Amino acid sequence: MTAGAPGQWPVPEPVDLDASDDSALYVQRAAERARREIVLTSIRAHLDEQPTPGAVHTVARHWISDISTAADEIAKAKRKAA
């Protein structure tokens, strides 16, 4: 067999996470992932505080609406800036 099958272990050439070119990108991705987890955990905690299943769905719809509104506003601002 030839080397290079996707997902093969051991990896023929491991990625050097300390490389200067990739380290900034690695840190950026880690920060984005952490921010996403913080936000989702906060939303989940808020949903968990709701007293009934119906209230959970109502609050979830409000979150969806608020996020969609914010996305529309930000996209509109970015279009104007471009």
C-alpha positions, 0 to 999 in steps of 0.5 A: 500500500502507498502512504497518504491515506486520509486518517491514517495513523501514525501521521507521516508528517505531524503538524508543528503547532509551534511554527510561527506561521500556524501559531497565530491561526491556531490561537485564533481558532482556539479563541473562536471555539472558546467564545462559541462554547461560552455563548452556547453554554450561556444560552443552554443555562438560560434555557435550563432555567425555564420552568416548562417545556413550552417556556423553553421553546418560547425562549429559544425562539426569542434567541433565534429571533434576536440572533437573526436580527443581529446578523441582519444588522451586521450584514447590512453594516458590512455591505455599506462599508464595502 
